[in-house]
């Protein structure tokens, strides 16, 4: 990534002044951009989850079976979180069955 592209991100997207951008060390800018992206992703997720929730409450009175919001759509980040949780559970189960002294 070029310096001009970093400047565009810092000033155009994050909202830093040009002087503030040039006063930053690279690692400071990196941390600011990570925090900005994390915040942007959280807003994106919140908007989609709010839309799903609204659709759920619109359709729920017309459903004969117990409808859940995830029955309408399951987002990619929820699938990833579920996968990570299953990996964690499998590791915990393995650790509880086999004491550490038995592992190679």
Phi and psi in radians as a Rosetta constraint file:
Dihedral C 1 N 2 CA 2 C 2 CIRCULARHARMONIC -1.441 0.35
Dihedral N 2 CA 2 C 2 N 3 CIRCULARHARMONIC 2.862 0.35
Dihedral C 2 N 3 CA 3 C 3 CIRCULARHARMONIC -1.099 0.35
Dihedral N 3 CA 3 C 3 N 4 CIRCULARHARMONIC -0.641 0.35
Dihedral C 3 N 4 CA 4 C 4 CIRCULARHARMONIC -1.140 0.35
Dihedral N 4 CA 4 C 4 N 5 CIRCULARHARMONIC -0.636 0.35
Dihedral C 4 N 5 CA 5 C 5 CIRCULARHARMONIC -1.181 0.35
Dihedral N 5 CA 5 C 5 N 6 CIRCULARHARMONIC -0.691 0.35
Dihedral C 5 N 6 CA 6 C 6 CIRCULARHARMONIC -1.122 0.35
Dihedral N 6 CA 6 C 6 N 7 CIRCULARHARMONIC -0.704 0.35
Dihedral C 6 N 7 CA 7 C 7 CIRCULARHARMONIC -1.070 0.35
Dihedral N 7 CA 7 C 7 N 8 CIRCULARHARMONIC -0.754 0.35
Dihedral C 7 N 8 CA 8 C 8 CIRCULARHARMONIC -1.081 0.35
Dihedral N 8 CA 8 C 8 N 9 CIRCULARHARMONIC -0.719 0.35
Dihedral C 8 N 9 CA 9 C 9 CIRCULARHARMONIC -1.158 0.35
Dihedral N 9 CA 9 C 9 N 10 CIRCULARHARMONIC -0.835 0.35
Dihedral C 9 N 10 CA 10 C 10 CIRCULARHARMONIC -1.088 0.35
Dihedral N 10 CA 10 C 10 N 11 CIRCULARHARMONIC -0.794 0.35
Dihedral C 10 N 11 CA 11 C 11 CIRCULARHARMONIC -1.520 0.35
Dihedral N 11 CA 11 C 11 N 12 CIRCULARHARMONIC -0.824 0.35
Dihedral C 11 N 12 CA 12 C 12 CIRCULARHARMONIC -1.324 0.35
Dihedral N 12 CA 12 C 12 N 13 CIRCULARHARMONIC -0.681 0.35
Dihedral C 12 N 13 CA 13 C 13 CIRCULARHARMONIC -1.722 0.35
Dihedral N 13 CA 13 C 13 N 14 CIRCULARHARMONIC -0.862 0.35
Dihedral C 13 N 14 CA 14 C 14 CIRCULARHARMONIC -1.338 0.35
Dihedral N 14 CA 14 C 14 N 15 CIRCULARHARMONIC -0.607 0.35
Dihedral C 14 N 15 CA 15 C 15 CIRCULARHARMONIC 1.726 0.35
Dihedral N 15 CA 15 C 15 N 16 CIRCULARHARMONIC 0.323 0.35
Dihedral C 15 N 16 CA 16 C 16 CIRCULARHARMONIC -1.256 0.35
Dihedral N 16 CA 16 C 16 N 17 CIRCULARHARMONIC 2.658 0.35
Dihedral C 16 N 17 CA 17 C 17 CIRCULARHARMONIC -1.344 0.35
Dihedral N 17 CA 17 C 17 N 18 CIRCULARHARMONIC 2.792 0.35
Dihedral C 17 N 18 CA 18 C 18 CIRCULARHARMONIC -1.054 0.35
Dihedral N 18 CA 18 C 18 N 19 CIRCULARHARMONIC -0.731 0.35
Dihedral C 18 N 19 CA 19 C 19 CIRCULARHARMONIC -1.103 0.35
Dihedral N 19 CA 19 C 19 N 20 CIRCULARHARMONIC -0.748 0.35
Dihedral C 19 N 20 CA 20 C 20 CIRCULARHARMONIC -1.098 0.35
Dihedral N 20 CA 20 C 20 N 21 CIRCULARHARMONIC -0.688 0.35
Dihedral C 20 N 21 CA 21 C 21 CIRCULARHARMONIC -1.042 0.35
Dihedral N 21 CA 21 C 21 N 22 CIRCULARHARMONIC -0.833 0.35
Dihedral C 21 N 22 CA 22 C 22 CIRCULARHARMONIC -1.234 0.35
Dihedral N 22 CA 22 C 22 N 23 CIRCULARHARMONIC -0.365 0.35
Dihedral C 22 N 23 CA 23 C 23 CIRCULARHARMONIC -1.396 0.35
Dihedral N 23 CA 23 C 23 N 24 CIRCULARHARMONIC -0.233 0.35
Dihedral C 23 N 24 CA 24 C 24 CIRCULARHARMONIC -1.428 0.35
Dihedral N 24 CA 24 C 24 N 25 CIRCULARHARMONIC 2.544 0.35
Dihedral C 24 N 25 CA 25 C 25 CIRCULARHARMONIC -1.382 0.35
Dihedral N 25 CA 25 C 25 N 26 CIRCULARHARMONIC 2.783 0.35
Dihedral C 25 N 26 CA 26 C 26 CIRCULARHARMONIC -1.044 0.35
Dihedral N 26 CA 26 C 26 N 27 CIRCULARHARMONIC -0.759 0.35
Dihedral C 26 N 27 CA 27 C 27 CIRCULARHARMONIC -1.159 0.35
Dihedral N 27 CA 27 C 27 N 28 CIRCULARHARMONIC -0.545 0.35
Dihedral C 27 N 28 CA 28 C 28 CIRCULARHARMONIC -1.153 0.35
Dihedral N 28 CA 28 C 28 N 29 CIRCULARHARMONIC -0.798 0.35
Dihedral C 28 N 29 CA 29 C 29 CIRCULARHARMONIC -1.095 0.35
Dihedral N 29 CA 29 C 29 N 30 CIRCULARHARMONIC -0.687 0.35
Dihedral C 29 N 30 CA 30 C 30 CIRCULARHARMONIC -1.045 0.35
Dihedral N 30 CA 30 C 30 N 31 CIRCULARHARMONIC -0.801 0.35
Dihedral C 30 N 31 CA 31 C 31 CIRCULARHARMONIC -1.153 0.35
Dihedral N 31 CA 31 C 31 N 32 CIRCULARHARMONIC -0.691 0.35
Dihedral C 31 N 32 CA 32 C 32 CIRCULARHARMONIC -1.105 0.35
Dihedral N 32 CA 32 C 32 N 33 CIRCULARHARMONIC -0.758 0.35
Dihedral C 32 N 33 CA 33 C 33 CIRCULARHARMONIC -1.199 0.35
Dihedral N 33 CA 33 C 33 N 34 CIRCULARHARMONIC -0.616 0.35
Dihedral C 33 N 34 CA 34 C 34 CIRCULARHARMONIC -1.104 0.35
Dihedral N 34 CA 34 C 34 N 35 CIRCULARHARMONIC -0.780 0.35
Dihedral C 34 N 35 CA 35 C 35 CIRCULARHARMONIC -1.123 0.35
Dihedral N 35 CA 35 C 35 N 36 CIRCULARHARMONIC -0.697 0.35
Dihedral C 35 N 36 CA 36 C 36 CIRCULARHARMONIC -1.097 0.35
Dihedral N 36 CA 36 C 36 N 37 CIRCULARHARMONIC -0.795 0.35
Dihedral C 36 N 37 CA 37 C 37 CIRCULARHARMONIC -1.134 0.35
Dihedral N 37 CA 37 C 37 N 38 CIRCULARHARMONIC -0.687 0.35
Dihedral C 37 N 38 CA 38 C 38 CIRCULARHARMONIC -1.072 0.35
Dihedral N 38 CA 38 C 38 N 39 CIRCULARHARMONIC -0.783 0.35
Dihedral C 38 N 39 CA 39 C 39 CIRCULARHARMONIC -1.109 0.35
Dihedral N 39 CA 39 C 39 N 40 CIRCULARHARMONIC -0.731 0.35
Dihedral C 39 N 40 CA 40 C 40 CIRCULARHARMONIC -1.108 0.35
Dihedral N 40 CA 40 C 40 N 41 CIRCULARHARMONIC -0.729 0.35
Dihedral C 40 N 41 CA 41 C 41 CIRCULARHARMONIC -1.146 0.35
Dihedral N 41 CA 41 C 41 N 42 CIRCULARHARMONIC -0.678 0.35
Dihedral C 41 N 42 CA 42 C 42 CIRCULARHARMONIC -1.119 0.35
Dihedral N 42 CA 42 C 42 N 43 CIRCULARHARMONIC -0.726 0.35
Dihedral C 42 N 43 CA 43 C 43 CIRCULARHARMONIC -1.104 0.35
Dihedral N 43 CA 43 C 43 N 44 CIRCULARHARMONIC -0.733 0.35
Dihedral C 43 N 44 CA 44 C 44 CIRCULARHARMONIC -1.035 0.35
Dihedral N 44 CA 44 C 44 N 45 CIRCULARHARMONIC -0.838 0.35
Dihedral C 44 N 45 CA 45 C 45 CIRCULARHARMONIC -1.097 0.35
Dihedral N 45 CA 45 C 45 N 46 CIRCULARHARMONIC -0.777 0.35
Dihedral C 45 N 46 CA 46 C 46 CIRCULARHARMONIC -1.023 0.35
Dihedral N 46 CA 46 C 46 N 47 CIRCULARHARMONIC -0.730 0.35
Dihedral C 46 N 47 CA 47 C 47 CIRCULARHARMONIC -1.108 0.35
Dihedral N 47 CA 47 C 47 N 48 CIRCULARHARMONIC -0.765 0.35
Dihedral C 47 N 48 CA 48 C 48 CIRCULARHARMONIC -1.204 0.35
Dihedral N 48 CA 48 C 48 N 49 CIRCULARHARMONIC -0.681 0.35
Dihedral C 48 N 49 CA 49 C 49 CIRCULARHARMONIC -1.182 0.35
Dihedral N 49 CA 49 C 49 N 50 CIRCULARHARMONIC -0.642 0.35
Dihedral C 49 N 50 CA 50 C 50 CIRCULARHARMONIC -1.116 0.35
Dihedral N 50 CA 50 C 50 N 51 CIRCULARHARMONIC -0.713 0.35
Dihedral C 50 N 51 CA 51 C 51 CIRCULARHARMONIC -1.123 0.35
Dihedral N 51 CA 51 C 51 N 52 CIRCULARHARMONIC -0.733 0.35
Dihedral C 51 N 52 CA 52 C 52 CIRCULARHARMONIC -1.123 0.35
Dihedral N 52 CA 52 C 52 N 53 CIRCULARHARMONIC -0.713 0.35
Dihedral C 52 N 53 CA 53 C 53 CIRCULARHARMONIC -1.103 0.35
Dihedral N 53 CA 53 C 53 N 54 CIRCULARHARMONIC -0.725 0.35
Dihedral C 53 N 54 CA 54 C 54 CIRCULARHARMONIC -1.104 0.35
Dihedral N 54 CA 54 C 54 N 55 CIRCULARHARMONIC -0.762 0.35
Dihedral C 54 N 55 CA 55 C 55 CIRCULARHARMONIC -1.103 0.35
Dihedral N 55 CA 55 C 55 N 56 CIRCULARHARMONIC -0.697 0.35
Dihedral C 55 N 56 CA 56 C 56 CIRCULARHARMONIC -1.040 0.35
Dihedral N 56 CA 56 C 56 N 57 CIRCULARHARMONIC -0.862 0.35
Dihedral C 56 N 57 CA 57 C 57 CIRCULARHARMONIC -1.225 0.35
Dihedral N 57 CA 57 C 57 N 58 CIRCULARHARMONIC -0.368 0.35
Dihedral C 57 N 58 CA 58 C 58 CIRCULARHARMONIC -1.316 0.35
Dihedral N 58 CA 58 C 58 N 59 CIRCULARHARMONIC -0.672 0.35
Dihedral C 58 N 59 CA 59 C 59 CIRCULARHARMONIC -1.577 0.35
Dihedral N 59 CA 59 C 59 N 60 CIRCULARHARMONIC -0.441 0.35
Dihedral C 59 N 60 CA 60 C 60 CIRCULARHARMONIC -0.957 0.35
Dihedral N 60 CA 60 C 60 N 61 CIRCULARHARMONIC -0.753 0.35
Dihedral C 60 N 61 CA 61 C 61 CIRCULARHARMONIC -1.131 0.35
Dihedral N 61 CA 61 C 61 N 62 CIRCULARHARMONIC -0.330 0.35
Dihedral C 61 N 62 CA 62 C 62 CIRCULARHARMONIC -1.726 0.35
Dihedral N 62 CA 62 C 62 N 63 CIRCULARHARMONIC 0.046 0.35
Dihedral C 62 N 63 CA 63 C 63 CIRCULARHARMONIC -1.678 0.35
Dihedral N 63 CA 63 C 63 N 64 CIRCULARHARMONIC 2.386 0.35
Dihedral C 63 N 64 CA 64 C 64 CIRCULARHARMONIC -1.472 0.35
Dihedral N 64 CA 64 C 64 N 65 CIRCULARHARMONIC -0.490 0.35
Dihedral C 64 N 65 CA 65 C 65 CIRCULARHARMONIC -1.805 0.35
Dihedral N 65 CA 65 C 65 N 66 CIRCULARHARMONIC 2.891 0.35
Dihedral C 65 N 66 CA 66 C 66 CIRCULARHARMONIC -1.144 0.35
Dihedral N 66 CA 66 C 66 N 67 CIRCULARHARMONIC 1.904 0.35
Dihedral C 66 N 67 CA 67 C 67 CIRCULARHARMONIC -1.624 0.35
Dihedral N 67 CA 67 C 67 N 68 CIRCULARHARMONIC 2.421 0.35
Dihedral C 67 N 68 CA 68 C 68 CIRCULARHARMONIC -2.079 0.35
Dihedral N 68 CA 68 C 68 N 69 CIRCULARHARMONIC 2.668 0.35
Dihedral C 68 N 69 CA 69 C 69 CIRCULARHARMONIC -0.953 0.35
Dihedral N 69 CA 69 C 69 N 70 CIRCULARHARMONIC -0.667 0.35
Dihedral C 69 N 70 CA 70 C 70 CIRCULARHARMONIC -1.239 0.35
Dihedral N 70 CA 70 C 70 N 71 CIRCULARHARMONIC -0.239 0.35
Dihedral C 70 N 71 CA 71 C 71 CIRCULARHARMONIC -1.211 0.35
Dihedral N 71 CA 71 C 71 N 72 CIRCULARHARMONIC -0.460 0.35
Dihedral C 71 N 72 CA 72 C 72 CIRCULARHARMONIC -1.319 0.35
Dihedral N 72 CA 72 C 72 N 73 CIRCULARHARMONIC -0.871 0.35
Dihedral C 72 N 73 CA 73 C 73 CIRCULARHARMONIC -2.798 0.35
Dihedral N 73 CA 73 C 73 N 74 CIRCULARHARMONIC 2.433 0.35
Dihedral C 73 N 74 CA 74 C 74 CIRCULARHARMONIC -1.971 0.35
Dihedral N 74 CA 74 C 74 N 75 CIRCULARHARMONIC 2.146 0.35
Dihedral C 74 N 75 CA 75 C 75 CIRCULARHARMONIC -1.359 0.35
Dihedral N 75 CA 75 C 75 N 76 CIRCULARHARMONIC 2.745 0.35
Dihedral C 75 N 76 CA 76 C 76 CIRCULARHARMONIC -1.024 0.35
Dihedral N 76 CA 76 C 76 N 77 CIRCULARHARMONIC -0.698 0.35
Dihedral C 76 N 77 CA 77 C 77 CIRCULARHARMONIC -1.178 0.35
Dihedral N 77 CA 77 C 77 N 78 CIRCULARHARMONIC -0.486 0.35
Dihedral C 77 N 78 CA 78 C 78 CIRCULARHARMONIC -1.280 0.35
Dihedral N 78 CA 78 C 78 N 79 CIRCULARHARMONIC -0.655 0.35
Dihedral C 78 N 79 CA 79 C 79 CIRCULARHARMONIC -1.105 0.35
Dihedral N 79 CA 79 C 79 N 80 CIRCULARHARMONIC -0.730 0.35
Dihedral C 79 N 80 CA 80 C 80 CIRCULARHARMONIC -1.138 0.35
Dihedral N 80 CA 80 C 80 N 81 CIRCULARHARMONIC -0.754 0.35
Dihedral C 80 N 81 CA 81 C 81 CIRCULARHARMONIC -1.107 0.35
Dihedral N 81 CA 81 C 81 N 82 CIRCULARHARMONIC -0.680 0.35
Dihedral C 81 N 82 CA 82 C 82 CIRCULARHARMONIC -1.138 0.35
Dihedral N 82 CA 82 C 82 N 83 CIRCULARHARMONIC -0.725 0.35
Dihedral C 82 N 83 CA 83 C 83 CIRCULARHARMONIC -1.099 0.35
Dihedral N 83 CA 83 C 83 N 84 CIRCULARHARMONIC -0.756 0.35
Dihedral C 83 N 84 CA 84 C 84 CIRCULARHARMONIC -1.110 0.35
Dihedral N 84 CA 84 C 84 N 85 CIRCULARHARMONIC -0.690 0.35
Dihedral C 84 N 85 CA 85 C 85 CIRCULARHARMONIC -1.137 0.35
Dihedral N 85 CA 85 C 85 N 86 CIRCULARHARMONIC -0.727 0.35
Dihedral C 85 N 86 CA 86 C 86 CIRCULARHARMONIC -1.107 0.35
Dihedral N 86 CA 86 C 86 N 87 CIRCULARHARMONIC -0.707 0.35
Dihedral C 86 N 87 CA 87 C 87 CIRCULARHARMONIC -1.080 0.35
Dihedral N 87 CA 87 C 87 N 88 CIRCULARHARMONIC -0.721 0.35
Dihedral C 87 N 88 CA 88 C 88 CIRCULARHARMONIC -1.153 0.35
Dihedral N 88 CA 88 C 88 N 89 CIRCULARHARMONIC -0.749 0.35
Dihedral C 88 N 89 CA 89 C 89 CIRCULARHARMONIC -1.096 0.35
Dihedral N 89 CA 89 C 89 N 90 CIRCULARHARMONIC -0.769 0.35
Dihedral C 89 N 90 CA 90 C 90 CIRCULARHARMONIC -1.068 0.35
Dihedral N 90 CA 90 C 90 N 91 CIRCULARHARMONIC -0.694 0.35
Dihedral C 90 N 91 CA 91 C 91 CIRCULARHARMONIC -1.165 0.35
Dihedral N 91 CA 91 C 91 N 92 CIRCULARHARMONIC -0.736 0.35
Dihedral C 91 N 92 CA 92 C 92 CIRCULARHARMONIC -1.095 0.35
Dihedral N 92 CA 92 C 92 N 93 CIRCULARHARMONIC -0.781 0.35
Dihedral C 92 N 93 CA 93 C 93 CIRCULARHARMONIC -1.067 0.35
Dihedral N 93 CA 93 C 93 N 94 CIRCULARHARMONIC -0.757 0.35
Dihedral C 93 N 94 CA 94 C 94 CIRCULARHARMONIC -1.068 0.35
Dihedral N 94 CA 94 C 94 N 95 CIRCULARHARMONIC -0.789 0.35
Dihedral C 94 N 95 CA 95 C 95 CIRCULARHARMONIC -1.144 0.35
Dihedral N 95 CA 95 C 95 N 96 CIRCULARHARMONIC -0.574 0.35
Dihedral C 95 N 96 CA 96 C 96 CIRCULARHARMONIC -1.330 0.35
Dihedral N 96 CA 96 C 96 N 97 CIRCULARHARMONIC -0.515 0.35
Dihedral C 96 N 97 CA 97 C 97 CIRCULARHARMONIC -1.396 0.35
Dihedral N 97 CA 97 C 97 N 98 CIRCULARHARMONIC -0.713 0.35
Dihedral C 97 N 98 CA 98 C 98 CIRCULARHARMONIC -1.956 0.35
Dihedral N 98 CA 98 C 98 N 99 CIRCULARHARMONIC 1.966 0.35
Dihedral C 98 N 99 CA 99 C 99 CIRCULARHARMONIC -1.065 0.35
Dihedral N 99 CA 99 C 99 N 100 CIRCULARHARMONIC 2.718 0.35
Dihedral C 99 N 100 CA 100 C 100 CIRCULARHARMONIC -1.040 0.35
Dihedral N 100 CA 100 C 100 N 101 CIRCULARHARMONIC -0.480 0.35
Dihedral C 100 N 101 CA 101 C 101 CIRCULARHARMONIC -1.209 0.35
Dihedral N 101 CA 101 C 101 N 102 CIRCULARHARMONIC -0.369 0.35
Dihedral C 101 N 102 CA 102 C 102 CIRCULARHARMONIC -1.505 0.35
Dihedral N 102 CA 102 C 102 N 103 CIRCULARHARMONIC -0.265 0.35
Dihedral C 102 N 103 CA 103 C 103 CIRCULARHARMONIC -1.410 0.35
Dihedral N 103 CA 103 C 103 N 104 CIRCULARHARMONIC 2.618 0.35
